[in-house]
Amino acid sequence: MTRPSAVDDPAAVFDAHRPRLFGLAYRLLGSATDAEEVVQEAFLRWYRADRAAIAVPAAWLGTVVTRLGLDVLAAARRRREVYPGPWLPEPVLTESGALGPLESAEQRESVSVGLLTLLEGLSPPERAVFVLHEAFGYRHRDIAEALEADEATCRQWLRRARQHLERGRPRFAVDRAQHRRIVERFLAATGEGDVEGLTRLLAQDVVSWADGGGAHAARHPVRGRERVVRYVGGLFARPEAEGVAVAVVEVNGEPAAVIRRGDAVLAVVALETDGDEITTVRLLVSPPKLAVLARQLTPR
């Protein structure tokens, strides 16, 4: 079968690379909305470019998305510094391959809510180097070219990124089936008002983070088993929690709870676990951050 020509059918060539480009932009930004805009801008630049002079479209497009992503990330970081309450990445359904193949534990971790949250602590160049090298297997010389830096500097950025992330990453990968069982037990306990069951599920030093964009969510992390039990239990006991539909689906490579009323997505609950207990609860209830996931659940 003849492959489409970059000159004769630029849209077909770009569409063949679109999932990978979206996955790259999303890992750089932690925002599906911003990633979509970056990919669209990359398409416009691709369409206007002298495509006959581009030897390797994948490399050219990857460089464009990386540089655009860094520009967006610099502006986003300034906004996030004054964000009302904790900032968490936008959730994305991944069962259909929206962020590329997630066959290994390393691939799943690269898009997990936990790791994307940790990536917020890196400088933009450190984040870009880490994503390109660890998630996409770029060589150091290709990273240096994409970032317009020398290889030694890129290696230093990668070393700093790894050191920072190592302090916050889970020590052990958790089996997906076990992770799903824990999510289901959490939902059963909260849905039934089972305080003892919820208490047994939570680690003593569990932390709950909520991103409501400034409304309908705690603006500071809730720390400790007893406080998290009261906080989470109270949320699920509210009158507005009546009549919602709850489903466990794959979000950012891991089982998570999606709470809906009709077609409206009200919340996503992502749990981090060591395989036995829940160590982190992340609640995403900001409507703008749930928009992309809502579209995924109700395709036209």
N, C-alpha and C positions, 0 to 999 in steps of 0.2 A: 504494500500500500504506500502510495506517495505521500510524503509529509507536506503540509502546507508551507508555501514559501513566505518568508518574512516580508518580502517585497510585494508579492501578489495578494496575500491574505493575512495582513498584520493582525486582524482581530482574532483569527483562529490560532495563530501562534501565541498571542498573548493569553488567550483563554486556556491554552494547554499549560501555561505556567501560573495561572491565577491562584489556584489553591496554595501552592508553595509560597507565592509572594504574600498572600494574605496571612499565612502562618508566620512568615518572617516578620511582617509589620506588626502583627498582634503580639508576638513575643517581645518585640522591642518596646511596645507602647502599653500593653496591658489593657488596651481599649479596642474593642471590636469596631466601634463607631469610627474612631480615628484611623484604624487600620484600613477600613473600607475606603476612606477618603484618600489615604496614601496610595492605595492600589489604583484608584481611579486616576489620580494625578500621574502615576507612573504610566498608565495606559496612554494618556494624552501626550506625554513626552515620547513614548515609544512610537506613537502614530506620526508625530512631527519629525522624528529623527531620520537620519540617512541610514535606513535599515540595511541597505546593500553593503554598507561599510562595517556592519556589526557582525563579527565572526561567530561569537557565541552568545545568542540572545539570552540564555539563562543567566550567564555571568553579568551581562550588561544590565538586565532588569534587576538582578539582586543588588547590584551596586546602587542603582537609582533608588530602589525602595529603602535601602539602608540609609542613604544620605537624606532622603525625604523624612524617614522615620526619626532620625536624629534631630532634624529641625523641629519637627512636631513635638518630640520628647522634651526639648529644651523649654518650649513654651508651656507644655503640660506640667512640667515640674514646678514652674512658677505658680500655676493655678493650684496645684495640689498642696503647696505650702500654706495656702489660706483656705483649704477645703474644710468645710464644717464637719468635724469628726473624722474618724478613721477613713482612709481611702483604700478600697479593695478593687481588684481588677474586674472588668466586665465578664460575666460568665458566658460560655459558648458551649452549645451542644456539640459533642465530638464523635458520636457514634457513626455519623455519616461521612467522616473524614474531612470535616471543615478545616481542621488545622493540620492536615497531612496524616500520614500513617503513625499510629501510636501502638506499635506492636511490642515494644520493649518497655521495661520499667523506666529506663532513662528517657525514652521519648515521651512517656506519659508524664513524668515529673517535669519535663521542660515546659509543659503548658498548665501544670497544676496551679490552683489558686494560691497554694502555699508558696511555691517558688516564685511565681509572678509578684507576690507581695514582697518577698525578700529582695527581688530585683530592684524594687523602688529605692533601696538603700545604696545602689551603685550610681556612679557618675554615668552620664550618657555614653561616653566612649567605653567604659568598663562593661556596661550592659551590652553594647553592640558587639564587642569582641567575644564576650561569653556566649551570646546567642549564636553568632556566626560559627564559632569554633565548636561549641558543645552540642548545639541542636542541629546544625546544618553541615558540619564537617569541613568547613572552609580551612584551607591551609593558611599559615601565617602570612605568606607573601600576598595571597589574595585578599586577606583581611586588611593588610596594610594599604593595598591599592584602593580598596573600597572606602577606607577611612582617611585616605591621603595622609598617612603617617608612616613612620619607619617600623620595621619588624620588631626591633628591640623594644620600642615603646608599646607596641601591641602586646608583646609577651608580658611586659610588666603590668599592663592593664588586666590581662587575663589572670595573672597570678594574684593580683589584689582582689579581683572579683571572686575567685575561688576561695580565698581566705575569708572574705566577708560572708559568703554564702555558707561556708562550712559550719559556721557558728550557729546557724539557725535551721539547717536542713535536718529532716528526720534521720536517725541513725540507721534505720532498717526499712527496706521496702516492704509494704504490706500487701498480702495476697488480695486480689480484687474481690474474690468471693467473700473473704472474711470482712473486708471493708464494707461491702454491701450489706452483710448481715448486721454489722454494727449500726449502719445508717437505719436499717429497718427496725432494729431494737430501739434506737433513739426515737424514731417516729412513733412507735407503739407506746413507749413510755410517756412521751409528751402528749400524745393524743388521748391517752386514758387517764392522764393526771396521776401517773404512777411515780410518786416522788422517790420512793425507795429504789425502784428500778432505774430511774434516771441517775440517782446518786451513785449506784453501783457502776454505771457506765462511764462516769466522768473521772478523770485523773484528779488527784488532790490539788494539783497546781494548774488545772485547766484554765484557759483564757477564752473569753467570748468577745469577738469583734463584730461590730455592726456598721454597715455603710448604708445610710439612709439619705445621703446628700444633704444632711442638715435637718431632716424631719423624720418623725416616727421611728427613731432608733437612738440607742445610747450613744453619746458623743465621746465616751471614753471606754476603754476596754474594761470588762467585768472579769475580775480575777478570783480564783479560788472556787472549789467545788460547791460549797454552800451558797455562795452568792450567785454562781451561774445557775444552780438548780432553781433558785427563786426567780431569777431574771428570765430564763428560758421558759420555765413553767408558767410564769405570769403571761408571757407573750402568747403561748398556745391556749391559755384559758380566757383570753379576751373574747367578748361577744362577736367581734368581727372575724374570729377564727372559725366560727360555726359555718358549716356548709361549704367549706373549701375542699378542693380535690388535691390530694398529695400523691406524687409519683416519684419513684426512684429512677433516675436516668443518668446517663454518663455526661457529666459536665466537666470540661477541662481534663478529660482523661480519667476521671474518678467518679464513683457513684456519689450522687448528691440528691437532695430532695428539692423538687420543684413544686411550689404551692400556687394553685390557680383558682380563680373563680371565673367560670366560663372560659373565654379566650384570654382573659387578662392574667398575666403572671404577677403575683403579689410578692413572691420572695423566692430566693434560692438559699438553701442551707447546705454549706459545704463543711464537712467534718474532717479533721485531721486526727489520725489514730496511730497508736503504736502496735496495733493488732489486738490489744486487750482492752485498752481504755481510750476514751476520747481525750485528746490533749488540747485541741483547739476547735472552737465553734466559730464559723464565719457566716454571718447573716447579711445577705444582699437584698435590700428592699427599696433602693433608689430607683424609681420608675425609668429614668433615662438609661440607667445601666442594664435594665432588663429588656430593653426594646429589641435588641438583636436576637436574643434568645427567644423572645415572644414571636418574632417573625419566623424563626426556625421551627417553632412548634405549630404554627398555623400558616404553612406555605400557601401561596396563592395558586 
